[in-house]
Amino acid sequence: MASVPSEADIALARELFDKWDNGSGTSKSELERQTWGDGSSHGRRFDRFVRTYLGVETSRPSRQSDRIADLEAQVRALGVQPVGTAEIEWQVHLQQARASCLEALRVWNDPSSAFRTGAFALLFVTAWNSLALALLQREGKEWRHVDELGQPILSRGQEQSLSTGELVGLALGDC
């Protein structure tokens, strides 16, 4: 396919799309056999050709793909990263917030725990910090100290985060 669409390619794409008739007409594989002499791509060449020259999407995600996406969302909602998927930074912070909050409650409810109040406070502040980071990152808002050019300020090679109070104020507004 040429980088600049020719009138012939656009006309062929319209003709193929019309013959396909939203799945009610000739099958994509048959149209590929008739047009290019090869139906071995099982409609994918047709999909690419029509999408490229007409801008029309002719394939739908399968029910299985939708179900997998739903299951991955459920696993993330439980605070676990599905195996084999890319971590999304704000979701990692949300998982850390959840884990820190639950650990704070476990410590607080354990009467035999030493330094219960201090451990609870530290874990709960960590939870608020992670929650605020997750909310700001999800919304694409800045969570770091930046210079006048908008570049993150580094300390020992690491980006400097705003304080927990500043993060919570930015993420949740003035509560």
Sequence and secondary structure as in RCSB ss.txt:
>XXXX:A:sequence
MASVPSEADIALARELFDKWDNGSGTSKSELERQTWGDGSSHGRRFDRFVRTYLGVETSRPSRQSDRIADLEAQV
RALGVQPVGTAEIEWQVHLQQARASCLEALRVWNDPSSAFRTGAFALLFVTAWNSLALALLQREGKEWRHVDELG
QPILSRGQEQSLSTGELVGLALGDC
>XXXX:A:secstr
  SS  HHHHHHHHHHHHHHGGGTSS HHHHHHHHHS  TTTTHHHHHHHHHHH        HHHHHHHHHHHHH
HHTT   TTS   HHHHHHHHHHHHHHHHHHHHT TT TTHHHHHHHHHHHHHHHHHHHHHHHTT   B B TTS
 B EETTEE B  HHHHHHHHH   
